[in-house]
């Protein structure tokens, strides 16, 4: 934290140095105000003057802002009653008005009152008399009679008729130090008896002067739109963290050193040498600090009350938690028992499922064997019919080597058809999207996928209008007439299944399917998808010339996937051919 404050202070110093004027504008200062502090210190009054807009003299930049900010600080932070603070800026700060305000305040003060006068504006020395002056808004350039003399201000507050207890004049103007006589009489802020001593000092009359310079010019520009002197005075007033402090100490500890080191001016504090000064002190009562402390104490009391209530609630909550813990322990034991029962039930169900699957597998094997036997019989019959056909054809040609005619010859239409002619439909099988979300009891997804391809190839061999020309995998039989897609499409991506969104299922990209089919000259095109484990299967047949999609779905459990897929495709082909 100390390092942070050091960096902030260094930044402020650099900023101030960067804006210190050369020999351009020179100036003076402004006024303060606000509400009453602790009754022990008396009532507080203030006259705050700030002039930027001169009729003949060069205009200043910061005097009005300095005066306004200081006035607000006195009212908001140091308890000056707003009605007891007079603020005069620019045209309102005429010589007549300033002198009238000074006389009014001088005669209106009570013996316990405190008066602060703050001036920010041009200042000037009379070469003839050596007296310093405040230049009012309408003051002439070379006519001291139109100015407010320091000696006049000094004479008023040196008068025995001015009943005010403590009077301080703060002047931020050129040659403001000409009013000073005598030096400060500082009390140590570290003295534990500082407050008691300060109370005794504040009870004595004082006539003090704080100036932004001696008899040299002072800078108008500083930082944040304030003069150099006003910037550090305002900063000191804002950051003061003491309940009470005398102005001399505040000036010497927070303002004097910084202004002396940064600016080419010598700020000072002193007293008017007059019997009316009894070496008293003008005390600032930090009303804002007192309010903050009171708020902190109230907050602390409230926090303590909250802690007591929180402890009571915690005790009740602890008892309730213990009761809930016991209830949860009982519930936990009950859930453990239910979990064990569910596990046993699940194990029984799994065993039953395995038995059903084993029975189904056995049935499928038997069905497959029956189909193979039927297929072998069909092949034998076809072979026999072909032999008879050839013999009859030889006899018809008069070939004597044919032997006797075979009366049981089968008409040509009943024999195995030849390969599809050149103008038949050229079929292409694109990659399937077979998968499973369950454990397979035999085989793999790849085996079921290959079995489906084989069944489709087998059917196309018997078809007169559709011939299998392309496939992403070669079938086990009849592969000589089938071309692998990767050999035709070379380095092109064969994956046609895409997700429209992150959470959707994969679907065929029909634009890609169409382009791929047209490129290889295939029509129609087959793609398929399905969860093999639960027997859900969907086959798509796509007409690449007309852009039409034929879709059929069905149930196919484990080993009957290929058979179901073949039946679905046959129905799709029939529908496709009927549309042609």
N, C-alpha and C positions, 0 to 999 in steps of 0.2 A: 504494500500500500504506500510506504514511504517513497519507494522508487517511482510509483505512479504519480504521486504528487510532485516529485522532483521533475519528471518529464513534462507534466502540465505546466509547472512554473517556468521551465526552460522554454517551452513552446510560446508561452505568453511573452517572455522577455524578447525572444527572436521576433515575434510579431510586432511588439512595440518598437524595437530598434528599426525594423523595416519601414515604419511609417513616421518616425521622428522627422519633422520638417527641417529644412536647411536654415535659411534666414528669411523664409517667406512670411507666413502669417504669424502674428503674435497676438496674445489675448489675455483674458481674465476668466472668472468663474461664475457660479449661479446660486440657487436657493433650496431650502428644505421644508418639511412639515409633517404633522399628524397627531394621533390620539394620545391621551394621558397615560403615563406608566404608574409605577407604584407610588402611592400617596406619600411615602416617606421622602421622596426626592423632590416633591413640589410639582407645580404645573409647568408644562413646556410650551414655548412659543417659538416661531421661526419666521424670518423674512428671507425668501430665496429669490435671487435676481439672476437672470441669464439673458444676454443680448448677443444675437447674431447679426441682425439687420440694422446697420448704422446708416444714418443719412449721409455723412461725409467720410467717416472712417472706413477702412477696408472691412468687408463683411467677414464674420467668423463662421466656423463650421460646426462647432461642438458645444458652444456655451449653453444654448437652450436645452439640448438633450441632457447635458450634465445637470443643469438645475432641475429639470423635470424628474430625472431618475432619483436624485438625492432627496427631493421633496417627497416622492413616493416611498422611499426607504424610511424616512422619518415617520411617516404616517403609518405604514403597514408593518414595519419591523420594530420601531422604537417608541411607539405609543403616543406620538404627538397627536393631539386632537385635531382633526381636519379643519375645524373652524378657527383654530389658533395658528394656522400656517398661511402665510401670504406668499403667493407666487407671482412675480412680475417678469414678463419676457418681452423682448423687442420693444415695440412702440409704447407698451404699458410701463416700461422702465425709463421714464423721463426723469430729468433732474428734479422737477417739481414733485413728482410722485415718490421718488426715492427718499427725498428729504422729508416729505410729509409722513411717509411710513416710518422713518426713523424716529421722528419726534412723537408720533402717535404711540409707538411701542415703548419708547423711553418713559413716557408719562403714564402709560396704562399698566405697567408692571406692578405686581404686589411684592412684598419683601421675600416671599418664598418662591417666586417665579424664576424660571430659567429661560434665557433668550439666546437663540442661535441665528446669526446673520451670515448669509452665504452670497458671495458676489462672483459672477463669471462674466467677463467682458474685457474691453480694452482698458488699460491703465496707462498713466503718463506721469512724468516728473516735470515740475516747473523749474526751468533752468535758473530762474531768478531766486526763488525762495527755497528750492530743493524739496518742496512738499510733493507728495504723491497724490494722485487723483484717480477716481473711478470715472470713466467716460460714459455718460448716459446715451440713450439712443439718438437724441437730437444734438449731442455735443459737437461744437465746432472744432475744426482741426487745430487751430492755434489760439484758442481763446479760453484760458483756464477759468474764466468767470462762468462758463457754461458747463463746467464739470463739477463733480462732487468731491471735495477735498478730504483726504485722509484725516487731516487735522480737525475737520468738522465732525467726522464720525467719532474720532478720538475724544473730542471735547464733549460731545453729547453723553457718552457713556462713562466719562470721568466725573460728570456732575453728581453732586450729592443728592440732587432731587430725583435721580433715577433710582427707584426702590428695588429694582430686580436684584435677586441674589447672585446669580451667575450669568455672565454675558460672554459669548465667544463670537468673534468675527473671523470667518474663513474667507479668504480672498484668493481667487485663482485669476490673477491679472498681472500685467506688466508692472514692475516696480511696487508690488504689493508689500514688500518687506519694509518699506519706509515707515510704516505704522508701528513697527516693533520697537520695543525697548525692553531689555532684560531677557533672561533665558528661562528654560523650563525648570520645574522642580518636580522631578519624576519620583513616583513611588514604585517599588518593585511589585510586579504582578505575582511573583512567586511567594511573597510574604503571606503567611497564613492569616495575618491580621489585616490583609489588604482591604477587605470590605469594611471593617470597623474604622480603619484609618480614613478610607474614602468617605464614609458617612460623616466623620468629623470635618474633613476638608470641604465636603459639599455644603456643610452648614455655614461655612465662611463665604464672604463675598469674593467673587473673582471677576477680573476683566482681562480676558485672554484674546490673543490674535494668532491665527494659523495662516501662513502665507504659502503660496505655491512657488515663490522665489524671493530673492533679496531685492536688489535694485537693478537686476538684469531683466531682459525680456524673457517671457516664458512661452512654451510651445502650445499652439492651438491643437495640433494633431497628435493623437496617441494611438489608441486601439479601440475597436468596436464602436467607433463614432464618438469617443470621449477624448478630452485633453489628457495628456500624460498624467498630470497631477490628479484630475478627477477620476481617471480609470482606476488608479491604485487606492484612492480614498473610497470610491464606491465598492471596490473589491473587498477592502477592509471592513466596511460596514456590513456587507453581505455575509462575509465569512466569520464574523465575530461570534465566538461560541461561549462568551461569558455573559452572565446575567447583568452585571454592571461593570462599566469600565470608564475611566476618565479619558477625555479626548486627547490629552497630551500623550498618554501611554499608547493609545490606539494609533496616533500619528507617528510616533517614534518607532514603534515595533512593526508597523505594517506599511507605512507610506514613505517616510523620509529617506530610508536607505535606497529603496528601489528607484525613486524619482531622481535622487542625487547621482546614482550610478549610471542610469540610462539617459537622462536628459541633461542638457547643459544649463542647469538651474539649481538654485540652492533653497529648497523649501525649509521653512523654519516655524517654530512656535515660541511665543513669548507673552509678555504681559504689558498692559498699559501702566506706566508708572504714575499711579494716582492713589490717594488715600482710600478710594473706593475698592481697591484691590487688597484683600486680606490674605492673599496666597491660598484662596479656595480652589475648588476644582469644578469644572463643568462635567457632570456625570451623565453618561448615556445609559438608560435602562432598556435592556433588550427584551421588550415585551413579547416578541415572537418566540424568542428562546424560552421564556417563561411558559408561554402557551404550549410549546412543544414538550417541555418537561412535564407540564400538567397532563397533557395528552398521553405521554409515555407512562406516567404513573397510573392514569386511568386504564390504559391498555394493559399495564402489568397487573393491576388489581383484577381486571376482567379476565386476564389470562390465568391468574391464580384461581379465580372462581371456576373457570372452565376446567382447570386441572383437577380441582376437588370433585366437580361433577363428573369429569371423565374417569376419575378413580372409582367413584361410586358405580358408574355405569360399567366399568371394567370388571368390578367384583361380581355384579349381577350377570354380566355377559360370560364371565368365567364359569359361574355355576351352570348357566344354561348350556355352555359348550360341553361341560363334563356330562350333563344329562344327554345331550345330543351324541356325544362320543359313545356312551354306553348303548344308546339306541342303535347307532351305526354298527357297533360291534355285533349286536344281536342280528341286525339285518345282513351284515357281512357273512355270518355263519349260515344264515338261511340261504343266501345267494350261492354260497359254496356248495351246499347240499344240492341245490337245484342245478348248478353247473355240472356236478358229477353225474346227476341223473340224465341231464341232456347229453352229456358226452357218451354215456352208456347207450342211450337211445340212438344217437347218431352213428355209433359203431355198429349197432344192429342193422340200421337202415343201410349203411354202407355195405355190410356183408350181404344183405339181401339184394342190393343193386348189383354187386359183383356176380352173384349167382344168376340173376336175370340176364346180365350181359353175357355170361358164359353160355347160358342156354341159347340166347339169341345168336351168338357166334356159331354155335354148333348147328343151329337151324340154317344159318346163312351158308355154312360150308356144305351142308346137304343139298341146299337149293342150287348152289354153284355146281356141285357134282352132277345133279340132274340136268342142268343146263348144258354142261359139257357133253353129257351122254346124248342129249337131244341134238346138240350141234354136230356131234360125230355121226349120228344117224342121218341127219340132213345132208352132210357132206357125202356120205356113202350113196345116198339116193341121187344126189346131183351128179356124182361120178358115174353112176349106172346110167342115168338119163343121157349124159354126154356121150357115153359109149354107144348106146342105142341110136342116138341121133347121127353120129358119125357113120355107123353101119348102114343105116337107111339112106343116108346121102350117097354113099358109095354104090349101093344097089340102084339108086335112082340114076346114077351116071353109067350104070352097066358094068361096074367094076366087079369082076368074077371073084376077086380075093375077099370080098365082103362077106361071103358065106350066105347063110340063110337070112332073110329079113327078120328083124325083131318087131313082132306085132305090137309089143307093148311100148313102142317108142312114144316119148313125151313131146308134145308140141313145143316149138321154140320158145314160146312165151313163158313156159314153166321152168325153163332152165335158168341158170345163173346169168344175169345180164352182163354184157361186156362193160368195159370202163366207159365212163361218161364221155360223150362226144365233145369236140373242141368248143362248141357253142354253149355248153352247159354252164351252170353257175360254179364259180371258183370259190371254195370255202377257205377261210383263214381262221385259225384258232389263236386268239390273243391270250396273254397270261391271265390265269384264273386268280381270284382272291380268296382261296380256301384257307380257313383257319379253324381253330378250336378253342373254346373257353373251358373245356373239360378234359379230364385225363382219358386218353385212348387206351383201351385194353389190348390193342394189337395193331400193328402197322403204324403208319405215320400219315400226316397230311399229304406229303409228297406222293405216297403210294396211291391214295385215293384219287389224287389229282391225275396221276398217270393212267389209272384205271379208267377214268372218265374219258380221257383222250383216246384210249384204245377202243372203247365202245363206240365213240363217235366215228372213228376211222373205219371200224368194222361196218357200221351202218352205211357210210358213204360209198363203200365198195359195192353195195347192193343197189345203190340209187342210180337211176338213169339220168337225172338232171343236176345233181349236186356232187361235185368231186372235191375231195380234200387236197388242196394245193400247197397251203402254207400252215406252219404251226410253230409255236415258240419251243415245243419239245417234239421230237420225232416219236410216233407211235411204235409199239413193239413189232407190229406187222404192217406190211404195205408201205414201209418208209421210203422206198425207192422213188415213188412218185410225189413225195412230200418234200418241200424245201423249207429249211430252217429260216425263220424270220431274220435272225441276226446276220445270216449270209446275204440276205437281200438288202436289208436296211443298214448294214454295216455298223457304224458307230452310234446310230440313233438310239435313244432311250426307248425301251419297250414297255416301260411301266405306264399303264393307262389309267390306273386307279388313283384318284386324287381326293383330298378333303376340301370341301368348300370353306369350312371354318375349322378352328382348332378342335371344337367339341363335336363336330358332325362325323358320321361314318363315311368310309371311302365310297366313292361312286365313279363309274366310268366317265372319263373326259371324252365326250362324244365328238368334239372337234378334232381331238387327237386321233380317235378311232377312225373317223372318216378320212382324214388326211393319210393315215397309215394304209387304210384299205385301198384308197385310190392310187397311192404311190406304187403299190405292188400289184394292182389290178385285181383285187379280190373283192367279191361280193357274193354272199353275205359274210359277216364277221361274227364269231362266237366269243363271248366273254362270260364268266360266271363267278358267283360269290356264294359263300355259305359257311356257317358254323358246323363243322363236321361232327363235333361232339354231341350236339343236341339235335342233329339231323335236319337243320334248316338250310335249304338250297334254293338259289335264284339263278336262272340262266337268261342272258340277254342275247338276242339275235339282231344284228344291226344291218339294215339295207343301206350300203354306202352310196348307192346311186340316188335314192329317194330320201335319205335321211330319216327313215322310219325305224323305230325301236320296237322289237317284239319281246315281251317279257312273260316268263312263267316261273312260278315258285312251287315248291313242294317239300314234303318231308322225306328225308333220306337218312336213315340211322346207320352209322358206322359202315359195315361192309356193303350195304346196298346203295351207297352214294353213287357209284358209277352207273348202276342200273337205273336209279331214279333220274340221274342226269341225262342218261341216254333217252329215256322216255320223254323227258321234258323237251330235249332238243328235237326229237322226231316230231313232236306236236308243233314246235315252233317252225320247223322246216315246212311242214304241211301248210301252216297258216301263211308262211312267206310265199310258197309256190302258188297257193290259191289266189294271192293278190297280184301275181305277175301276169 
